[in-house]
C-alpha cells in the first residue's frame, strides 16, 4: 500500500483516522541508529507501527522493531510524543491518518538484520550520516530530538 506524508500542507486531504502508534530510536553499543527504508514511501524511517488491542506502547515498539528489522530490543526510555495535527499520512486505500505516535528509545538485545514486507533495506547509521538520508520531516524531528539529548518532547 502506498503512502504519502503531508506536513503543514494546505493541499493535504482531511484526516479520517487517528491511530495510536510507536516508533523506536534503537541505538547500538557503538552509538549507531537502526533505520529501515520503507516500501510504502521509499524513505528511511525508524522502526514502528500501529499499536494493537491488548498491547502496551512498549510492546508495540518491541514487536514492530522485530517484525520490520529482525532486531530484538528492550525499551530504555522515551524520546517524545508526536501529535502534530498538521502531519497526515494518506494511504491509497482512502485512509488519511492524523499522526499520534510515541517515540521510544531502545537498545538491541539480539536478532539479525533482515528486511520485511514493509522494508526493502535495513541498516545501522552513525548519527552524522542520518542527515543525508531521504526521510520525512516528522521522523527526522524524532532523531534530532533524541540526538540533542532533550528531556522527552511533546509535539
C-alpha positions in Angstrom: 0.0 0.0 0.0 1.4 3.4 -1.0 1.6 6.3 1.5 2.1 10.0 1.1 3.0 12.2 4.0 1.8 15.8 4.3 3.3 18.3 6.8 1.5 21.6 7.2 0.4 21.4 3.6 -2.8 23.3 2.8 -3.4 20.9 0.0 -3.4 17.9 2.3 -6.6 15.8 2.5 -8.6 16.0 5.7 -7.8 13.2 8.1 -10.4 10.5 8.7 -8.4 8.3 11.1 -6.4 8.7 14.4 -4.4 5.6 15.3 -2.0 5.1 18.3 1.5 4.1 17.1 5.0 3.7 18.3 8.4 4.3 16.7 11.7 3.4 18.3 15.2 5.0 18.2 17.2 1.9 18.5 20.8 2.7 19.5 23.6 0.1 19.3 26.5 -0.1 21.7 28.6 1.8 19.1 26.1 4.7 19.0 24.7 3.9 15.6 20.9 4.1 14.9 18.8 1.4 13.3 16.8 2.6 10.3 14.7 0.9 7.7 13.9 2.0 4.1 10.1 1.7 3.8 8.4 0.1 0.9 5.3 2.4 1.1 7.1 5.6 0.5 10.8 4.8 -0.2 12.0 6.9 2.7 14.3 5.9 5.6 12.4 5.7 8.9 12.6 4.4 12.4 11.0 1.1 13.0 7.5 1.3 14.3 3.8 1.0 13.6 0.3 0.7 14.9 -0.5 -0.4 18.4 -2.8 -3.4 18.6 -5.6 -4.0 21.1 -4.3 -5.6 24.3 -0.8 -4.3 23.7 1.2 -1.7 25.6 3.0 1.1 23.7 6.4 -0.5 24.7 5.2 -4.0 23.5 4.2 -2.3 20.2 7.6 -0.8 19.7 9.4 -4.1 20.5 7.1 -6.1 18.2 7.3 -3.6 15.3 11.1 -3.4 15.5 11.5 -7.2 15.4 8.9 -7.5 12.6 10.5 -4.8 10.4 14.2 -5.2 11.1 14.9 -8.6 12.7 16.4 -7.0 15.7 15.1 -7.8 19.2 15.2 -4.8 21.6 14.4 -3.7 25.1 12.9 -0.3 25.7 15.1 2.0 27.8 13.2 5.3 27.7 11.1 7.7 25.7 12.1 10.3 23.1 8.7 12.0 23.0 5.1 12.1 22.0 4.3 13.4 18.5 0.7 14.5 17.8 1.0 17.3 15.2 -2.4 17.6 13.5 -0.6 19.3 10.6 1.1 15.9 9.8 -1.2 13.5 8.0 -0.5 10.3 6.1 -2.7 9.5 3.1 -2.8 5.8 2.0 -4.0 4.6 -1.3 -7.0 2.8 0.3 -8.5 6.2 1.3 -7.4 6.3 4.9 -5.9 9.7 5.9 -4.3 9.3 9.3 -3.5 12.1 11.7 -0.3 11.5 13.5 -0.3 10.2 17.1 3.0 8.5 17.9 5.0 7.8 20.9 8.7 7.6 20.1 10.6 5.3 22.4 14.3 4.7 23.0 15.6 1.2 22.8 18.7 -0.9 22.7 19.3 -4.2 20.8 19.4 -7.4 22.7 19.6 -9.9 19.8 18.5 -10.9 16.4 20.0 -10.3 13.0 19.2 -7.6 10.4 16.6 -8.6 7.8 14.1 -6.8 5.6 10.4 -7.4 5.8 7.3 -6.8 3.6 7.4 -3.2 5.0 11.1 -2.5 4.4 13.4 -3.2 1.5 16.6 -2.1 3.2 17.6 -2.1 6.9 20.9 -0.7 8.2 22.7 0.9 11.1 23.9 4.6 10.7 26.1 6.9 12.6 24.1 9.9 13.7 26.2 12.1 11.4 25.1 10.0 8.4 21.4 10.4 9.0 21.1 14.0 7.8 21.9 12.9 4.2 19.2 10.2 4.1 15.8 10.8 2.4 13.3 10.9 5.3 10.0 12.5 6.1 10.3 15.6 8.4 8.4 14.0 11.3 10.9 11.1 11.5 13.9 13.5 11.2 12.5 15.5 14.2 12.4 12.4 16.4 16.0 11.5 15.6 17.1 15.1 16.1 15.2 15.2 19.5 17.0 12.1 20.6 20.4 13.2 19.3 20.0 16.6 21.1 19.5 14.7 24.3 16.5 16.7 25.4 14.1 15.5 28.0 11.0 13.8 26.4 9.4 16.0 23.9 5.7 16.5 23.3 4.9 17.9 19.8 
